[in-house]
């Protein structure tokens, strides 16, 4: 996430009650934006989602979203970005036994990716055959790890570009309410999009959805806030 933000990509969370996909992305007039599912709260899987969306932003600006081919390409991009073949191939198991699971658990922490992603990578790189891969996935399902893998890192990565922009502007006397008025959106939606962590929805947020025109408007306007903050910081 920090790598994306350092290159000008905005990363935000969607409302919990409207999160129906892992993540999606689009390119605004000023900056590209990645919108993450706040329900997942999984450090390892979230990192893969971010890398996957980066693949879409780089490769698929003119492609029809959701197609099988483009999703496969973004998946392969994320795998290579987070688990470069030149480095990880020889570390992956070639057979699934007790030792292999221990190895995968260690690689998960070292590379910051899920065991599922490591298994997929092992099959893609020819380290595991199809039968071994399928058996491993069955084992994951039996253990309940398809949705909730064990891992040492419990805190997800947090976006900082927009929250820091808000802080810089406030230090210059530009209050949050003024920014909300300029965006012309509900205050709760503004605060959700500019938060460092996913927020628990309030009862009056039931209709808040980042897919609506109003919500897309606030996300498209927020790059201007980061640009203003950069100007204030440079000054």
C-alpha positions as semicolon CSV with decimal commas, in nm:
position;residue;x (nm);y (nm);z (nm)
1;X;0,000;0,000;0,000
2;X;0,281;0,243;0,084
3;X;0,447;0,175;-0,250
4;X;0,125;0,270;-0,432
5;X;0,079;0,586;-0,226
6;X;0,441;0,688;-0,284
7;X;0,362;0,679;-0,655
8;X;0,047;0,887;-0,623
9;X;-0,225;0,621;-0,598
10;X;-0,506;0,690;-0,350
11;X;-0,613;0,390;-0,141
12;X;-0,944;0,406;0,047
13;X;-1,192;0,170;0,214
14;X;-1,552;0,120;0,102
15;X;-1,846;0,114;0,346
16;X;-1,875;-0,224;0,517
17;X;-2,240;-0,274;0,430
18;X;-2,176;-0,227;0,057
19;X;-1,857;-0,434;0,024
20;X;-1,948;-0,704;-0,227
21;X;-1,610;-0,745;-0,400
22;X;-1,254;-0,777;-0,269
23;X;-1,141;-0,451;-0,429
24;X;-1,178;-0,236;-0,738
25;X;-0,991;0,054;-0,896
26;X;-1,038;0,339;-1,141
27;X;-0,834;0,630;-1,271
28;X;-0,962;0,976;-1,181
29;X;-0,853;1,286;-1,369
30;X;-0,578;1,358;-1,116
31;X;-0,488;1,027;-0,952
32;X;-0,569;0,656;-0,976
33;X;-0,780;0,520;-0,690
34;X;-0,798;0,175;-0,529
35;X;-1,105;0,094;-0,317
36;X;-1,065;-0,192;-0,067
37;X;-1,315;-0,419;0,106
38;X;-1,314;-0,324;0,478
39;X;-1,472;-0,651;0,589
40;X;-1,175;-0,872;0,503
41;X;-0,934;-0,726;0,764
42;X;-0,665;-0,972;0,656
43;X;-0,312;-0,830;0,619
44;X;-0,194;-1,099;0,377
45;X;-0,497;-1,109;0,148
46;X;-0,533;-0,731;0,147
47;X;-0,177;-0,691;0,018
48;X;-0,258;-0,924;-0,271
49;X;-0,576;-0,729;-0,345
50;X;-0,376;-0,404;-0,362
51;X;-0,118;-0,561;-0,593
52;X;-0,398;-0,706;-0,808
53;X;-0,559;-0,365;-0,850
54;X;-0,223;-0,210;-0,934
55;X;-0,203;-0,461;-1,218
56;X;-0,539;-0,342;-1,348
57;X;-0,435;0,025;-1,328
58;X;-0,116;-0,043;-1,522
59;X;-0,244;-0,287;-1,783
60;X;-0,619;-0,244;-1,826
61;X;-0,713;0,121;-1,860
62;X;-0,915;0,043;-2,176
63;X;-1,028;-0,310;-2,092
64;X;-1,377;-0,420;-1,996
65;X;-1,369;-0,475;-1,616
66;X;-1,442;-0,816;-1,469
67;X;-1,343;-1,021;-1,772
68;X;-1,178;-1,355;-1,707
69;X;-0,868;-1,271;-1,912
70;X;-0,799;-0,938;-1,743
71;X;-0,858;-1,085;-1,397
72;X;-0,613;-1,364;-1,471
73;X;-0,354;-1,113;-1,594
74;X;-0,394;-0,897;-1,282
75;X;-0,364;-1,208;-1,066
76;X;-0,041;-1,311;-1,236
77;X;0,091;-0,954;-1,206
78;X;0,025;-0,953;-0,830
79;X;0,188;-1,293;-0,789
80;X;0,506;-1,184;-0,966
81;X;0,517;-0,849;-0,783
82;X;0,483;-1,004;-0,436
83;X;0,655;-1,337;-0,507
84;X;0,915;-1,289;-0,785
85;X;0,980;-1,616;-0,964
86;X;1,355;-1,557;-0,976
87;X;1,373;-1,554;-0,596
88;X;1,090;-1,767;-0,462
89;X;1,077;-2,065;-0,699
90;X;1,341;-2,275;-0,523
91;X;1,187;-2,199;-0,183
92;X;0,844;-2,344;-0,265
93;X;0,759;-2,708;-0,177
94;X;0,748;-2,977;-0,444
95;X;0,525;-3,214;-0,245
96;X;0,264;-3,166;0,024
97;X;0,358;-3,320;0,356
98;X;0,398;-3,198;0,713
99;X;0,726;-3,030;0,629
100;X;0,565;-2,851;0,335
101;X;0,303;-2,690;0,560
102;X;0,574;-2,572;0,799
103;X;0,763;-2,423;0,503
104;X;0,451;-2,248;0,374
105;X;0,380;-2,100;0,718
106;X;0,732;-1,954;0,728
107;X;0,712;-1,823;0,370
108;X;0,379;-1,660;0,452
109;X;0,538;-1,440;0,715
110;X;0,853;-1,374;0,511
111;X;0,671;-1,267;0,194
112;X;0,352;-1,127;0,345
113;X;0,114;-1,335;0,134
114;X;-0,142;-1,603;0,215
115;X;-0,074;-1,975;0,202
116;X;-0,334;-1,994;-0,074
117;X;-0,134;-1,747;-0,281
118;X;0,184;-1,945;-0,218
119;X;0,015;-2,268;-0,327
120;X;-0,116;-2,100;-0,642
121;X;0,234;-1,970;-0,713
122;X;0,386;-2,314;-0,657
123;X;0,149;-2,467;-0,912
124;X;0,202;-2,181;-1,160
125;X;0,580;-2,219;-1,139
126;X;0,565;-2,596;-1,177
127;X;0,674;-2,681;-0,825
128;X;0,343;-2,852;-0,742
129;X;0,140;-3,071;-0,973
130;X;-0,235;-3,029;-1,016
131;X;-0,319;-3,322;-0,788
132;X;-0,095;-3,198;-0,505
133;X;-0,240;-2,848;-0,544
134;X;-0,600;-2,970;-0,531
135;X;-0,530;-3,185;-0,227
136;X;-0,369;-2,890;-0,053
137;X;-0,672;-2,673;-0,123
138;X;-0,899;-2,944;0,017
139;X;-0,686;-2,945;0,332
140;X;-0,721;-2,567;0,358
141;X;-1,098;-2,599;0,332
142;X;-1,111;-2,875;0,591
143;X;-0,915;-2,661;0,835
144;X;-1,132;-2,357;0,767
145;X;-0,837;-2,166;0,622
146;X;-0,997;-2,068;0,292
147;X;-1,154;-1,773;0,475
148;X;-0,951;-1,743;0,793
149;X;-0,589;-1,850;0,768
150;X;-0,369;-1,833;1,078
151;X;-0,096;-1,569;1,068
152;X;0,125;-1,365;1,297
153;X;0,033;-1,021;1,158
154;X;-0,312;-0,915;1,276
155;X;-0,316;-0,544;1,180
156;X;-0,390;-0,455;0,818
157;X;-0,188;-0,200;0,623
158;X;-0,335;0,148;0,657
159;X;-0,360;0,421;0,393
160;X;-0,191;0,746;0,494
161;X;-0,196;0,974;0,187
162;X;-0,542;1,126;0,237
163;X;-0,538;1,124;0,620
164;X;-0,203;1,302;0,615
165;X;-0,333;1,549;0,357
166;X;-0,623;1,635;0,587
167;X;-0,382;1,686;0,877
168;X;-0,154;1,915;0,675
169;X;-0,447;2,126;0,558
170;X;-0,584;2,154;0,912
171;X;-0,242;2,273;1,031
172;X;-0,274;2,553;0,774
173;X;-0,613;2,656;0,909
174;X;-0,826;2,474;0,650
175;X;-1,085;2,293;0,857
176;X;-1,244;1,959;0,776
177;X;-1,593;2,110;0,748
178;X;-1,467;2,346;0,477
179;X;-1,333;2,050;0,279
180;X;-1,660;1,860;0,321
181;X;-1,854;2,160;0,189
182;X;-1,628;2,183;-0,114
183;X;-1,685;1,815;-0,194
184;X;-2,063;1,857;-0,136
185;X;-2,110;1,509;0,010
186;X;-2,233;1,374;0,345
187;X;-1,982;1,426;0,626
188;X;-1,983;1,055;0,720
189;X;-1,891;0,954;0,366
190;X;-1,607;1,207;0,358
191;X;-1,469;1,080;0,689
192;X;-1,500;0,719;0,577
193;X;-1,303;0,779;0,258
194;X;-1,030;0,978;0,438
195;X;-0,991;0,732;0,729
196;X;-0,680;0,530;0,802
197;X;-0,879;0,223;0,906
198;X;-1,217;0,075;0,810
199;X;-1,501;0,225;1,008
200;X;-1,802;0,057;1,166
201;X;-2,115;0,178;0,982
202;X;-2,365;0,394;1,169
203;X;-2,742;0,337;1,128
204;X;-2,779;0,649;0,913
205;X;-2,514;0,524;0,671
206;X;-2,732;0,246;0,533
207;X;-2,753;0,405;0,190
208;X;-2,386;0,504;0,165
209;X;-2,226;0,331;-0,131
210;X;-1,901;0,415;-0,309
211;X;-2,057;0,296;-0,633
212;X;-2,317;0,575;-0,639
213;X;-2,253;0,890;-0,847
214;X;-2,236;1,099;-0,530
215;X;-1,979;0,871;-0,372
216;X;-1,771;0,846;-0,687
217;X;-1,778;1,225;-0,690
218;X;-1,616;1,253;-0,347
219;X;-1,347;1,002;-0,442
220;X;-1,277;1,189;-0,764
221;X;-1,253;1,522;-0,579
222;X;-1,024;1,397;-0,304
223;X;-0,710;1,392;-0,523
224;X;-0,737;1,772;-0,522
225;X;-0,706;1,767;-0,143
226;X;-0,381;1,572;-0,159
227;X;-0,252;1,812;-0,424
228;X;-0,340;2,110;-0,203
229;X;-0,168;1,944;0,090
230;X;0,143;1,887;-0,118
231;X;0,150;2,253;-0,212
232;X;0,112;2,356;0,153
233;X;0,385;2,112;0,255
234;X;0,625;2,242;-0,010
235;X;0,556;2,599;0,100
